[in-house]
Amino acid sequence: MIRIFDFLKRNIEWVLIISIIFSFASPILFTRDWTGIDFTQTGNIGDTIGGLVSPILNLLSIILLYLTLREQTESSRKQKDFDSITNLLNTIKTDFENIQLYRSQETTYSYTGTRAIFEMSATLKTCDDITTCFDESSLRAFNLSFSFLVSNVSRLLQKNKNSYVDLEDKKEVYDTLKKFKNPIDMICNSSGLYIKNRKDKGNEIRDVDKIILMMYTIQKLLEKEYTDNEPK
């Protein structure tokens, strides 16, 4: 049934043209001798033809009403999903811009946004002991902001793929989200390098190091989200 309505929707112009032609042609068609139908005993020929054509026109009206309501519903769903996706994308952009990195909570100076990402990545590559570079509270604050960013990116990837938004709009949102992948990968790769260096030197993985380990493990999960939720 759905396929029938989809076919009618795609060819609605032809359906209308054929119905109009049939309506005008029916008085001629139904009153010809070659039809083998005898209208001499039917009374009012107009009522007879009207009775024959009206069900067809009524059915056509019902189909048109259904297609109109269906189109309105789909349009409403698309707009609702589009607004939701736009709001979440704006949240992600704000999360990224608001990522902060303090060397310690005692200092008022901080890095934000892209600068915070680059600074954390560079520090993880060169620092043997993270506690000598950041105090634990600063590290936890950065990890919390970073985790919120990654979580929202993951949510939007899933929401975008499963939405009623047009495919081209889905691809545009996906391409925008790919721009956040590089800075996220940068932190994840640097985190993995830091943990590897700790292990290679025989150092114990402490609770504070596990914060870095959490950022490293995010990468594989997010990579899967990008792969599974690419709109096609």
Buried (B, 14 or more C-beta within 10 A) or exposed (E): EEEEEEEBBEEBEEBEEEBEEBBEEBBEEBEEEEEEEEBEEEEEEEEBBEEEBEEEBEEBEEBBEEBEEBEEEEEEEBEEBBEBBEEBBEBBBEBBEEBBBBBEEEEEEBBBBEEBBBBBBEBBEEBEEBEEBBBBEBBEBBBEBBEBBBBBBBBBBEBBBEBBBEEEBBBBBBEBBEEBBEBBBBBBBBBBBBBEBBEEEEEEEEEBBEBBBEBBBBBEEBBEBBEEBBBE
